[in-house]
Amino acid sequence: MRSSLNFALFAALAATLAATLAPALSWADFPGRKSGLWESVSTGAGMPETKVKECVDQAADKAAVGNPKSPPGQKCKVDSSQGTASGFEAQISCDMPGTKMVVKSSGAGDFNSAVTYTVDTSFEPPFMGQSSSRITINAKYLGACPVGVQPGDVEMQNGVKYSRADQERMAKQAQEAMNSPEMQAAMKRAGSAQ
């Protein structure tokens, strides 16, 4: 049980930092997803499969990518980011209490009907008993967004819906929590408790 809890915290941390530290290229350098409703299925070892539906347009994608910056209290940098023939690749690294995290991400597909995102995360030394993970997100285009659904809106697999403003508020709260002295101390203890 502790292992799955550790992995859940580990995956949440990696995903939060990967989203916050978006690639340094402007979004115009990447293929944008076709406007409409997309369903994303996320999988990774030790975590349950999750499905999310998102209403997408260029502005929503740009908002999701954001500006590359380090979360408060984290020493992170964009090591590399580039467009590829089929999408993009990027790498970030963060010095965290008790460990160094490296996140390599990529997106590939036609961006009109399907795209696959891969996020590989490694910790040196291991963090909370984990040295690495891989999360794969397969996204497919479903059609036009339903009436009343705005770009940036998401629906979780349990039916809970979040607007872009809700997501921005939650991301800010997560960053503030990660920056708290209590969380920094807990991360340092978890990183050293190998």
Contacts in CASP RR format, 6 or more apart in sequence:
PFRMAT RR
TARGET T0000
AUTHOR 0000-0000-0000
METHOD contacts of the structure
MODEL  1
MRSSLNFALFAALAATLAATLAPALSWADFPGRKSGLWESVSTGAGMPET
KVKECVDQAADKAAVGNPKSPPGQKCKVDSSQGTASGFEAQISCDMPGTK
MVVKSSGAGDFNSAVTYTVDTSFEPPFMGQSSSRITINAKYLGACPVGVQ
PGDVEMQNGVKYSRADQERMAKQAQEAMNSPEMQAAMKRAGSAQ
3 129 0 8 1.000
4 46 0 8 1.000
6 128 0 8 1.000
6 129 0 8 1.000
6 130 0 8 1.000
6 190 0 8 1.000
7 45 0 8 1.000
7 46 0 8 1.000
7 47 0 8 1.000
7 130 0 8 1.000
7 133 0 8 1.000
8 47 0 8 1.000
9 128 0 8 1.000
9 190 0 8 1.000
10 121 0 8 1.000
10 123 0 8 1.000
10 127 0 8 1.000
10 128 0 8 1.000
10 130 0 8 1.000
10 133 0 8 1.000
11 44 0 8 1.000
11 47 0 8 1.000
11 133 0 8 1.000
11 135 0 8 1.000
13 101 0 8 1.000
13 178 0 8 1.000
14 101 0 8 1.000
14 103 0 8 1.000
14 119 0 8 1.000
14 121 0 8 1.000
14 133 0 8 1.000
14 135 0 8 1.000
15 119 0 8 1.000
15 135 0 8 1.000
16 71 0 8 1.000
16 171 0 8 1.000
16 174 0 8 1.000
16 175 0 8 1.000
16 178 0 8 1.000
17 71 0 8 1.000
17 74 0 8 1.000
17 76 0 8 1.000
17 92 0 8 1.000
17 94 0 8 1.000
17 101 0 8 1.000
17 103 0 8 1.000
18 92 0 8 1.000
18 103 0 8 1.000
18 105 0 8 1.000
18 119 0 8 1.000
18 121 0 8 1.000
19 64 0 8 1.000
19 171 0 8 1.000
20 69 0 8 1.000
20 70 0 8 1.000
20 71 0 8 1.000
20 171 0 8 1.000
20 175 0 8 1.000
21 68 0 8 1.000
21 69 0 8 1.000
21 70 0 8 1.000
21 71 0 8 1.000
21 76 0 8 1.000
21 78 0 8 1.000
21 92 0 8 1.000
21 94 0 8 1.000
21 103 0 8 1.000
22 65 0 8 1.000
22 66 0 8 1.000
22 67 0 8 1.000
22 68 0 8 1.000
22 90 0 8 1.000
23 30 0 8 1.000
23 65 0 8 1.000
23 68 0 8 1.000
23 78 0 8 1.000
23 81 0 8 1.000
23 88 0 8 1.000
23 90 0 8 1.000
23 105 0 8 1.000
24 68 0 8 1.000
24 78 0 8 1.000
24 81 0 8 1.000
24 90 0 8 1.000
25 81 0 8 1.000
25 82 0 8 1.000
25 83 0 8 1.000
25 88 0 8 1.000
27 58 0 8 1.000
27 61 0 8 1.000
27 62 0 8 1.000
27 65 0 8 1.000
27 66 0 8 1.000
29 83 0 8 1.000
29 88 0 8 1.000
30 65 0 8 1.000
30 83 0 8 1.000
30 87 0 8 1.000
30 88 0 8 1.000
31 87 0 8 1.000
31 88 0 8 1.000
31 109 0 8 1.000
31 111 0 8 1.000
32 58 0 8 1.000
32 61 0 8 1.000
32 111 0 8 1.000
33 56 0 8 1.000
33 61 0 8 1.000
33 111 0 8 1.000
33 112 0 8 1.000
33 115 0 8 1.000
33 139 0 8 1.000
33 141 0 8 1.000
34 56 0 8 1.000
34 111 0 8 1.000
34 112 0 8 1.000
34 113 0 8 1.000
34 141 0 8 1.000
35 56 0 8 1.000
35 57 0 8 1.000
35 58 0 8 1.000
35 145 0 8 1.000
35 151 0 8 1.000
36 55 0 8 1.000
36 56 0 8 1.000
36 57 0 8 1.000
36 141 0 8 1.000
36 142 0 8 1.000
36 143 0 8 1.000
36 144 0 8 1.000
36 145 0 8 1.000
37 53 0 8 1.000
37 54 0 8 1.000
37 55 0 8 1.000
37 56 0 8 1.000
37 141 0 8 1.000
37 142 0 8 1.000
37 143 0 8 1.000
37 144 0 8 1.000
37 145 0 8 1.000
37 146 0 8 1.000
37 149 0 8 1.000
38 53 0 8 1.000
38 54 0 8 1.000
38 55 0 8 1.000
38 56 0 8 1.000
38 139 0 8 1.000
38 140 0 8 1.000
38 141 0 8 1.000
38 142 0 8 1.000
39 51 0 8 1.000
39 52 0 8 1.000
39 53 0 8 1.000
39 139 0 8 1.000
39 140 0 8 1.000
39 142 0 8 1.000
40 51 0 8 1.000
40 52 0 8 1.000
40 53 0 8 1.000
40 54 0 8 1.000
40 137 0 8 1.000
40 138 0 8 1.000
40 139 0 8 1.000
41 49 0 8 1.000
41 50 0 8 1.000
41 51 0 8 1.000
41 137 0 8 1.000
41 138 0 8 1.000
41 139 0 8 1.000
42 49 0 8 1.000
42 50 0 8 1.000
42 51 0 8 1.000
42 52 0 8 1.000
42 135 0 8 1.000
42 136 0 8 1.000
42 137 0 8 1.000
43 49 0 8 1.000
43 135 0 8 1.000
43 136 0 8 1.000
43 138 0 8 1.000
44 133 0 8 1.000
44 134 0 8 1.000
44 135 0 8 1.000
44 136 0 8 1.000
45 133 0 8 1.000
45 134 0 8 1.000
47 135 0 8 1.000
50 156 0 8 1.000
50 157 0 8 1.000
51 157 0 8 1.000
52 154 0 8 1.000
52 155 0 8 1.000
52 156 0 8 1.000
52 157 0 8 1.000
53 142 0 8 1.000
53 154 0 8 1.000
53 155 0 8 1.000
54 60 0 8 1.000
54 152 0 8 1.000
54 153 0 8 1.000
54 154 0 8 1.000
54 155 0 8 1.000
55 145 0 8 1.000
55 146 0 8 1.000
55 149 0 8 1.000
55 150 0 8 1.000
55 151 0 8 1.000
55 152 0 8 1.000
55 153 0 8 1.000
55 154 0 8 1.000
56 145 0 8 1.000
56 151 0 8 1.000
56 152 0 8 1.000
57 151 0 8 1.000
57 152 0 8 1.000
59 151 0 8 1.000
60 151 0 8 1.000
60 152 0 8 1.000
60 164 0 8 1.000
63 152 0 8 1.000
63 164 0 8 1.000
64 152 0 8 1.000
68 78 0 8 1.000
70 76 0 8 1.000
70 77 0 8 1.000
70 94 0 8 1.000
71 175 0 8 1.000
71 178 0 8 1.000
71 179 0 8 1.000
72 175 0 8 1.000
72 176 0 8 1.000
72 178 0 8 1.000
72 179 0 8 1.000
73 178 0 8 1.000
73 179 0 8 1.000
73 184 0 8 1.000
74 94 0 8 1.000
74 95 0 8 1.000
74 96 0 8 1.000
74 178 0 8 1.000
74 179 0 8 1.000
75 94 0 8 1.000
75 95 0 8 1.000
75 96 0 8 1.000
76 92 0 8 1.000
76 93 0 8 1.000
76 94 0 8 1.000
76 95 0 8 1.000
77 92 0 8 1.000
77 93 0 8 1.000
77 94 0 8 1.000
78 90 0 8 1.000
78 91 0 8 1.000
78 92 0 8 1.000
79 91 0 8 1.000
79 92 0 8 1.000
79 93 0 8 1.000
79 102 0 8 1.000
80 89 0 8 1.000
80 90 0 8 1.000
80 91 0 8 1.000
81 88 0 8 1.000
81 89 0 8 1.000
81 90 0 8 1.000
81 91 0 8 1.000
82 88 0 8 1.000
82 89 0 8 1.000
82 90 0 8 1.000
83 89 0 8 1.000
84 106 0 8 1.000
84 108 0 8 1.000
86 107 0 8 1.000
86 108 0 8 1.000
86 109 0 8 1.000
87 106 0 8 1.000
87 107 0 8 1.000
87 108 0 8 1.000
87 109 0 8 1.000
87 111 0 8 1.000
88 106 0 8 1.000
88 107 0 8 1.000
89 104 0 8 1.000
89 105 0 8 1.000
89 106 0 8 1.000
89 107 0 8 1.000
90 104 0 8 1.000
90 105 0 8 1.000
90 106 0 8 1.000
91 102 0 8 1.000
91 103 0 8 1.000
91 104 0 8 1.000
91 105 0 8 1.000
92 102 0 8 1.000
92 103 0 8 1.000
93 100 0 8 1.000
93 101 0 8 1.000
93 102 0 8 1.000
93 103 0 8 1.000
94 100 0 8 1.000
94 101 0 8 1.000
94 102 0 8 1.000
94 103 0 8 1.000
96 127 0 8 1.000
96 187 0 8 1.000
97 184 0 8 1.000
97 185 0 8 1.000
97 187 0 8 1.000
97 188 0 8 1.000
97 191 0 8 1.000
98 125 0 8 1.000
98 127 0 8 1.000
98 187 0 8 1.000
98 188 0 8 1.000
98 191 0 8 1.000
98 192 0 8 1.000
99 123 0 8 1.000
99 124 0 8 1.000
99 125 0 8 1.000
99 126 0 8 1.000
99 127 0 8 1.000
99 191 0 8 1.000
100 123 0 8 1.000
100 124 0 8 1.000
101 121 0 8 1.000
101 122 0 8 1.000
101 123 0 8 1.000
101 127 0 8 1.000
102 121 0 8 1.000
102 122 0 8 1.000
102 124 0 8 1.000
103 119 0 8 1.000
103 120 0 8 1.000
103 121 0 8 1.000
104 119 0 8 1.000
104 120 0 8 1.000
104 121 0 8 1.000
105 117 0 8 1.000
105 118 0 8 1.000
105 119 0 8 1.000
105 120 0 8 1.000
106 117 0 8 1.000
106 118 0 8 1.000
107 115 0 8 1.000
107 116 0 8 1.000
107 117 0 8 1.000
107 118 0 8 1.000
108 115 0 8 1.000
108 116 0 8 1.000
109 115 0 8 1.000
109 116 0 8 1.000
112 141 0 8 1.000
113 140 0 8 1.000
113 141 0 8 1.000
114 138 0 8 1.000
114 139 0 8 1.000
114 140 0 8 1.000
114 141 0 8 1.000
115 139 0 8 1.000
116 136 0 8 1.000
116 137 0 8 1.000
116 138 0 8 1.000
116 139 0 8 1.000
117 136 0 8 1.000
117 137 0 8 1.000
117 139 0 8 1.000
118 134 0 8 1.000
118 135 0 8 1.000
118 136 0 8 1.000
118 137 0 8 1.000
119 134 0 8 1.000
119 135 0 8 1.000
119 136 0 8 1.000
119 137 0 8 1.000
120 132 0 8 1.000
120 133 0 8 1.000
120 134 0 8 1.000
121 132 0 8 1.000
121 133 0 8 1.000
121 134 0 8 1.000
121 135 0 8 1.000
122 131 0 8 1.000
122 132 0 8 1.000
123 130 0 8 1.000
123 131 0 8 1.000
123 132 0 8 1.000
124 131 0 8 1.000
125 131 0 8 1.000
125 191 0 8 1.000
125 194 0 8 1.000
126 191 0 8 1.000
126 194 0 8 1.000
127 187 0 8 1.000
127 190 0 8 1.000
127 191 0 8 1.000
128 190 0 8 1.000
128 191 0 8 1.000
128 193 0 8 1.000
129 191 0 8 1.000
129 194 0 8 1.000
145 151 0 8 1.000
145 153 0 8 1.000
150 163 0 8 1.000
150 164 0 8 1.000
151 164 0 8 1.000
152 163 0 8 1.000
152 164 0 8 1.000
152 167 0 8 1.000
153 161 0 8 1.000
153 162 0 8 1.000
153 163 0 8 1.000
153 164 0 8 1.000
154 161 0 8 1.000
154 162 0 8 1.000
154 167 0 8 1.000
155 161 0 8 1.000
155 162 0 8 1.000
156 162 0 8 1.000
162 170 0 8 1.000
177 183 0 8 1.000
END
